[in-house]
C-alpha cells in the first residue's frame, strides 16, 4: 500500500493525475498541465502555492460529527433530494445545535 501511495504522490505521476482531474496536487513540486492553458486556473494555482493546506475541523471536539452532518446534506443535494439552499440550511441547523 505504501508503494502505491509513494507512486501516486511522486512529482510526475501526481502532476498527471491532477491534470486529468482538474485538481490541485498533493505533491508541492507537481505542476498540473491546465495551469498553463487557463489563466484563471494559473492564478488560482499561484495563490494555492503561496498558502498551506489546513483542516479547519482539527481540534474541534465534535469535528467528525460536523463533517458527517455536512457530507450527508451535500450528498442529498447531489442526489437531487434537496436544493443547495436547503442543504446549507440543514447543515447549519445541525451545526448550530453543537455550538
VMD Tcl script that builds the backbone (N, CA, C; Angstrom):
set m [mol new atoms 297]
animate dup $m
set s [atomselect $m all]
$s set {name element resname resid chain x y z} {
  {N N UNK 1 A 0.827 -1.190 0.000}
  {CA C UNK 1 A 0.000 0.000 0.000}
  {C C UNK 1 A 0.878 1.262 0.000}
  {N N UNK 2 A 1.956 1.223 0.782}
  {CA C UNK 2 A 2.822 2.389 0.860}
  {C C UNK 2 A 3.492 2.677 -0.474}
  {N N UNK 3 A 3.869 1.626 -1.201}
  {CA C UNK 3 A 4.499 1.816 -2.516}
  {C C UNK 3 A 3.525 2.504 -3.471}
  {N N UNK 4 A 2.249 2.148 -3.392}
  {CA C UNK 4 A 1.234 2.788 -4.232}
  {C C UNK 4 A 1.120 4.273 -3.880}
  {N N UNK 5 A 1.070 4.584 -2.601}
  {CA C UNK 5 A 0.987 5.985 -2.173}
  {C C UNK 5 A 2.212 6.756 -2.658}
  {N N UNK 6 A 3.394 6.174 -2.509}
  {CA C UNK 6 A 4.615 6.831 -2.977}
  {C C UNK 6 A 4.561 7.075 -4.483}
  {N N UNK 7 A 4.058 6.106 -5.229}
  {CA C UNK 7 A 3.957 6.236 -6.685}
  {C C UNK 7 A 2.976 7.345 -7.060}
  {N N UNK 8 A 1.793 7.315 -6.478}
  {CA C UNK 8 A 0.754 8.299 -6.807}
  {C C UNK 8 A 1.188 9.711 -6.411}
  {N N UNK 9 A 1.948 9.828 -5.335}
  {CA C UNK 9 A 2.371 11.142 -4.866}
  {C C UNK 9 A 3.693 11.604 -5.482}
  {N N UNK 10 A 4.311 10.774 -6.320}
  {CA C UNK 10 A 5.549 11.208 -6.972}
  {C C UNK 10 A 5.244 12.398 -7.884}
  {N N UNK 11 A 6.230 13.238 -8.100}
  {CA C UNK 11 A 6.013 14.505 -8.811}
  {C C UNK 11 A 5.346 14.335 -10.171}
  {N N UNK 12 A 5.891 13.489 -11.022}
  {CA C UNK 12 A 5.355 13.346 -12.383}
  {C C UNK 12 A 3.978 12.694 -12.392}
  {N N UNK 13 A 3.813 11.623 -11.618}
  {CA C UNK 13 A 2.527 10.915 -11.589}
  {C C UNK 13 A 1.455 11.798 -10.974}
  {N N UNK 14 A 1.773 12.485 -9.879}
  {CA C UNK 14 A 0.800 13.356 -9.242}
  {C C UNK 14 A 0.384 14.484 -10.174}
  {N N UNK 15 A 1.334 15.051 -10.913}
  {CA C UNK 15 A 1.012 16.115 -11.870}
  {C C UNK 15 A 0.066 15.599 -12.947}
  {N N UNK 16 A 0.300 14.389 -13.439}
  {CA C UNK 16 A -0.561 13.809 -14.477}
  {C C UNK 16 A -1.965 13.542 -13.935}
  {N N UNK 17 A -2.049 12.936 -12.737}
  {CA C UNK 17 A -3.356 12.631 -12.146}
  {C C UNK 17 A -4.180 13.887 -11.904}
  {N N UNK 18 A -3.554 14.907 -11.331}
  {CA C UNK 18 A -4.316 16.116 -11.039}
  {C C UNK 18 A -4.668 16.883 -12.308}
  {N N UNK 19 A -3.865 16.736 -13.353}
  {CA C UNK 19 A -4.215 17.352 -14.638}
  {C C UNK 19 A -5.473 16.706 -15.196}
  {N N UNK 20 A -5.559 15.389 -15.081}
  {CA C UNK 20 A -6.746 14.677 -15.567}
  {C C UNK 20 A -7.985 15.026 -14.749}
  {N N UNK 21 A -7.791 15.296 -13.467}
  {CA C UNK 21 A -8.912 15.585 -12.570}
  {C C UNK 21 A -9.208 17.080 -12.437}
  {N N UNK 22 A -8.406 17.923 -13.097}
  {CA C UNK 22 A -8.528 19.381 -12.920}
  {C C UNK 22 A -8.494 19.752 -11.442}
  {N N UNK 23 A -7.518 19.200 -10.745}
  {CA C UNK 23 A -7.391 19.423 -9.306}
  {C C UNK 23 A -6.003 19.960 -8.989}
  {N N UNK 24 A -5.826 20.419 -7.776}
  {CA C UNK 24 A -4.508 20.851 -7.337}
  {C C UNK 24 A -3.777 19.660 -6.742}
  {N N UNK 25 A -2.454 19.639 -6.864}
  {CA C UNK 25 A -1.670 18.463 -6.470}
  {C C UNK 25 A -1.485 18.300 -4.963}
  {N N UNK 26 A -1.183 17.060 -4.586}
  {CA C UNK 26 A -0.802 16.766 -3.215}
  {C C UNK 26 A 0.699 16.866 -3.053}
  {N N UNK 27 A 1.435 16.803 -4.152}
  {CA C UNK 27 A 2.891 16.948 -4.149}
  {C C UNK 27 A 3.199 18.405 -4.479}
  {N N UNK 28 A 3.896 19.084 -3.580}
  {CA C UNK 28 A 4.144 20.519 -3.769}
  {C C UNK 28 A 4.997 20.832 -4.990}
  {N N UNK 29 A 5.695 19.846 -5.523}
  {CA C UNK 29 A 6.533 20.064 -6.705}
  {C C UNK 29 A 5.825 19.723 -8.016}
  {N N UNK 30 A 4.636 19.153 -7.931}
  {CA C UNK 30 A 3.889 18.770 -9.133}
  {C C UNK 30 A 3.168 19.990 -9.701}
  {N N UNK 31 A 3.220 20.152 -11.018}
  {CA C UNK 31 A 2.536 21.274 -11.672}
  {C C UNK 31 A 1.581 20.706 -12.718}
  {N N UNK 32 A 0.274 20.869 -12.506}
  {CA C UNK 32 A -0.707 20.362 -13.466}
  {C C UNK 32 A -0.610 21.078 -14.813}
  {N N UNK 33 A -0.944 20.377 -15.888}
  {CA C UNK 33 A -0.908 20.949 -17.236}
  {C C UNK 33 A -1.858 22.132 -17.398}
  {N N UNK 34 A -3.028 22.048 -16.779}
  {CA C UNK 34 A -4.066 23.042 -17.039}
  {C C UNK 34 A -3.735 24.427 -16.500}
  {N N UNK 35 A -2.752 24.548 -15.613}
  {CA C UNK 35 A -2.443 25.874 -15.065}
  {C C UNK 35 A -1.736 26.767 -16.077}
  {N N UNK 36 A -1.183 26.181 -17.136}
  {CA C UNK 36 A -0.550 26.998 -18.175}
  {C C UNK 36 A -1.508 27.303 -19.321}
  {N N UNK 37 A -2.574 26.530 -19.441}
  {CA C UNK 37 A -3.513 26.728 -20.548}
  {C C UNK 37 A -4.737 27.555 -20.161}
  {N N UNK 38 A -4.947 27.784 -18.877}
  {CA C UNK 38 A -6.113 28.535 -18.419}
  {C C UNK 38 A -5.634 29.588 -17.417}
  {N N UNK 39 A -5.823 30.869 -17.755}
  {CA C UNK 39 A -5.323 31.951 -16.902}
  {C C UNK 39 A -5.927 31.919 -15.501}
  {N N UNK 40 A -7.223 31.619 -15.412}
  {CA C UNK 40 A -7.881 31.593 -14.099}
  {C C UNK 40 A -7.294 30.487 -13.225}
  {N N UNK 41 A -7.119 29.293 -13.807}
  {CA C UNK 41 A -6.509 28.198 -13.052}
  {C C UNK 41 A -5.067 28.541 -12.699}
  {N N UNK 42 A -4.366 29.183 -13.618}
  {CA C UNK 42 A -2.985 29.577 -13.357}
  {C C UNK 42 A -2.879 30.511 -12.167}
  {N N UNK 43 A -3.754 31.515 -12.118}
  {CA C UNK 43 A -3.764 32.458 -10.997}
  {C C UNK 43 A -4.144 31.745 -9.704}
  {N N UNK 44 A -5.165 30.893 -9.771}
  {CA C UNK 44 A -5.583 30.142 -8.581}
  {C C UNK 44 A -4.460 29.246 -8.080}
  {N N UNK 45 A -3.719 28.642 -9.006}
  {CA C UNK 45 A -2.614 27.764 -8.624}
  {C C UNK 45 A -1.500 28.553 -7.948}
  {N N UNK 46 A -1.228 29.760 -8.433}
  {CA C UNK 46 A -0.214 30.607 -7.799}
  {C C UNK 46 A -0.627 30.961 -6.370}
  {N N UNK 47 A -1.901 31.283 -6.184}
  {CA C UNK 47 A -2.413 31.587 -4.841}
  {C C UNK 47 A -2.305 30.345 -3.958}
  {N N UNK 48 A -2.687 29.196 -4.509}
  {CA C UNK 48 A -2.617 27.919 -3.789}
  {C C UNK 48 A -1.193 27.640 -3.313}
  {N N UNK 49 A -0.217 27.892 -4.169}
  {CA C UNK 49 A 1.177 27.595 -3.825}
  {C C UNK 49 A 1.719 28.503 -2.724}
  {N N UNK 50 A 1.159 29.701 -2.573}
  {CA C UNK 50 A 1.661 30.615 -1.543}
  {C C UNK 50 A 1.066 30.320 -0.171}
  {N N UNK 51 A 0.022 29.530 -0.132}
  {CA C UNK 51 A -0.625 29.213 1.135}
  {C C UNK 51 A -0.195 27.870 1.681}
  {N N UNK 52 A -1.012 27.321 2.532}
  {CA C UNK 52 A -0.768 25.998 3.087}
  {C C UNK 52 A -2.108 25.304 3.289}
  {N N UNK 53 A -2.083 23.979 3.251}
  {CA C UNK 53 A -3.301 23.208 3.435}
  {C C UNK 53 A -3.630 23.126 4.917}
  {N N UNK 54 A -4.888 23.281 5.239}
  {CA C UNK 54 A -5.299 23.228 6.638}
  {C C UNK 54 A -6.636 22.518 6.740}
  {N N UNK 55 A -6.818 21.806 7.800}
  {CA C UNK 55 A -8.097 21.181 8.100}
  {C C UNK 55 A -8.697 21.969 9.250}
  {N N UNK 56 A -9.676 22.789 8.943}
  {CA C UNK 56 A -10.270 23.659 9.948}
  {C C UNK 56 A -10.982 22.883 11.042}
  {N N UNK 57 A -11.289 21.621 10.785}
  {CA C UNK 57 A -12.013 20.823 11.763}
  {C C UNK 57 A -11.100 20.253 12.848}
  {N N UNK 58 A -9.819 20.174 12.589}
  {CA C UNK 58 A -8.898 19.569 13.549}
  {C C UNK 58 A -8.966 20.292 14.881}
  {N N UNK 59 A -9.140 19.539 15.920}
  {CA C UNK 59 A -9.161 20.104 17.259}
  {C C UNK 59 A -10.546 20.399 17.792}
  {N N UNK 60 A -11.529 20.484 16.934}
  {CA C UNK 60 A -12.879 20.714 17.436}
  {C C UNK 60 A -13.384 19.445 18.115}
  {N N UNK 61 A -14.039 19.573 19.253}
  {CA C UNK 61 A -14.475 18.377 19.979}
  {C C UNK 61 A -15.496 17.523 19.224}
  {N N UNK 62 A -16.238 18.111 18.319}
  {CA C UNK 62 A -17.256 17.358 17.579}
  {C C UNK 62 A -16.962 17.365 16.081}
  {N N UNK 63 A -15.684 17.420 15.728}
  {CA C UNK 63 A -15.277 17.583 14.331}
  {C C UNK 63 A -15.854 16.516 13.411}
  {N N UNK 64 A -15.755 15.259 13.793}
  {CA C UNK 64 A -16.255 14.193 12.920}
  {C C UNK 64 A -17.751 14.313 12.708}
  {N N UNK 65 A -18.474 14.640 13.761}
  {CA C UNK 65 A -19.924 14.788 13.646}
  {C C UNK 65 A -20.282 15.954 12.723}
  {N N UNK 66 A -19.557 17.065 12.838}
  {CA C UNK 66 A -19.817 18.219 11.976}
  {C C UNK 66 A -19.559 17.881 10.509}
  {N N UNK 67 A -18.457 17.196 10.241}
  {CA C UNK 67 A -18.141 16.818 8.862}
  {C C UNK 67 A -19.190 15.855 8.314}
  {N N UNK 68 A -19.623 14.910 9.151}
  {CA C UNK 68 A -20.636 13.947 8.713}
  {C C UNK 68 A -21.948 14.649 8.399}
  {N N UNK 69 A -22.365 15.554 9.273}
  {CA C UNK 69 A -23.611 16.291 9.032}
  {C C UNK 69 A -23.556 17.043 7.705}
  {N N UNK 70 A -22.449 17.707 7.455}
  {CA C UNK 70 A -22.298 18.446 6.204}
  {C C UNK 70 A -22.316 17.501 5.010}
  {N N UNK 71 A -21.566 16.405 5.103}
  {CA C UNK 71 A -21.488 15.442 3.997}
  {C C UNK 71 A -22.844 14.837 3.666}
  {N N UNK 72 A -23.625 14.519 4.692}
  {CA C UNK 72 A -24.958 13.941 4.470}
  {C C UNK 72 A -25.824 14.923 3.687}
  {N N UNK 73 A -25.804 16.182 4.075}
  {CA C UNK 73 A -26.619 17.185 3.380}
  {C C UNK 73 A -26.113 17.418 1.957}
  {N N UNK 74 A -24.805 17.417 1.775}
  {CA C UNK 74 A -24.238 17.598 0.434}
  {C C UNK 74 A -24.615 16.432 -0.474}
  {N N UNK 75 A -24.588 15.215 0.053}
  {CA C UNK 75 A -24.963 14.046 -0.749}
  {C C UNK 75 A -26.434 14.098 -1.140}
  {N N UNK 76 A -27.291 14.531 -0.231}
  {CA C UNK 76 A -28.716 14.682 -0.559}
  {C C UNK 76 A -28.895 15.703 -1.679}
  {N N UNK 77 A -28.123 16.774 -1.621}
  {CA C UNK 77 A -28.193 17.796 -2.663}
  {C C UNK 77 A -27.736 17.220 -4.002}
  {N N UNK 78 A -26.609 16.516 -3.994}
  {CA C UNK 78 A -26.084 15.940 -5.231}
  {C C UNK 78 A -27.008 14.880 -5.813}
  {N N UNK 79 A -27.778 14.225 -4.952}
  {CA C UNK 79 A -28.729 13.208 -5.406}
  {C C UNK 79 A -30.038 13.833 -5.879}
  {N N UNK 80 A -30.159 15.154 -5.777}
  {CA C UNK 80 A -31.362 15.837 -6.227}
  {C C UNK 80 A -32.499 15.794 -5.224}
  {N N UNK 81 A -32.201 15.417 -3.993}
  {CA C UNK 81 A -33.230 15.314 -2.964}
  {C C UNK 81 A -33.518 16.649 -2.285}
  {N N UNK 82 A -32.619 17.615 -2.463}
  {CA C UNK 82 A -32.842 18.944 -1.899}
  {C C UNK 82 A -32.003 19.965 -2.668}
  {N N UNK 83 A -32.384 21.215 -2.543}
  {CA C UNK 83 A -31.664 22.291 -3.230}
  {C C UNK 83 A -30.394 22.640 -2.446}
  {N N UNK 84 A -29.479 23.370 -3.077}
  {CA C UNK 84 A -28.297 23.824 -2.331}
  {C C UNK 84 A -28.670 24.665 -1.106}
  {N N UNK 85 A -29.692 25.485 -1.258}
  {CA C UNK 85 A -30.138 26.311 -0.132}
  {C C UNK 85 A -30.660 25.450 1.015}
  {N N UNK 86 A -31.424 24.405 0.671}
  {CA C UNK 86 A -31.937 23.500 1.705}
  {C C UNK 86 A -30.799 22.740 2.378}
  {N N UNK 87 A -29.820 22.324 1.592}
  {CA C UNK 87 A -28.673 21.598 2.147}
  {C C UNK 87 A -27.904 22.487 3.120}
  {N N UNK 88 A -27.668 23.731 2.718}
  {CA C UNK 88 A -26.937 24.660 3.585}
  {C C UNK 88 A -27.709 24.932 4.872}
  {N N UNK 89 A -29.013 25.130 4.742}
  {CA C UNK 89 A -29.836 25.410 5.925}
  {C C UNK 89 A -29.851 24.215 6.878}
  {N N UNK 90 A -29.974 23.014 6.328}
  {CA C UNK 90 A -29.998 21.812 7.169}
  {C C UNK 90 A -28.653 21.597 7.862}
  {N N UNK 91 A -27.575 21.799 7.133}
  {CA C UNK 91 A -26.244 21.648 7.735}
  {C C UNK 91 A -26.037 22.693 8.828}
  {N N UNK 92 A -26.432 23.924 8.545}
  {CA C UNK 92 A -26.259 24.988 9.532}
  {C C UNK 92 A -27.078 24.712 10.783}
  {N N UNK 93 A -28.301 24.221 10.614}
  {CA C UNK 93 A -29.156 23.909 11.766}
  {C C UNK 93 A -28.479 22.861 12.651}
  {N N UNK 94 A -27.923 21.827 12.028}
  {CA C UNK 94 A -27.231 20.791 12.791}
  {C C UNK 94 A -25.991 21.321 13.487}
  {N N UNK 95 A -25.278 22.197 12.799}
  {CA C UNK 95 A -24.053 22.755 13.381}
  {C C UNK 95 A -24.370 23.689 14.547}
  {N N UNK 96 A -25.422 24.491 14.394}
  {CA C UNK 96 A -25.775 25.437 15.454}
  {C C UNK 96 A -26.124 24.703 16.747}
  {N N UNK 97 A -26.678 23.514 16.616}
  {CA C UNK 97 A -27.014 22.726 17.802}
  {C C UNK 97 A -25.755 22.310 18.565}
  {N N UNK 98 A -24.628 22.219 17.874}
  {CA C UNK 98 A -23.365 21.810 18.509}
  {C C UNK 98 A -22.631 22.980 19.151}
  {N N UNK 99 A -22.991 24.197 18.744}
  {CA C UNK 99 A -22.301 25.364 19.280}
  {C C UNK 99 A -23.234 26.132 20.169}
}
mol reanalyze $m
mol bondsrecalc $m
mol representation Tube
mol addrep $m
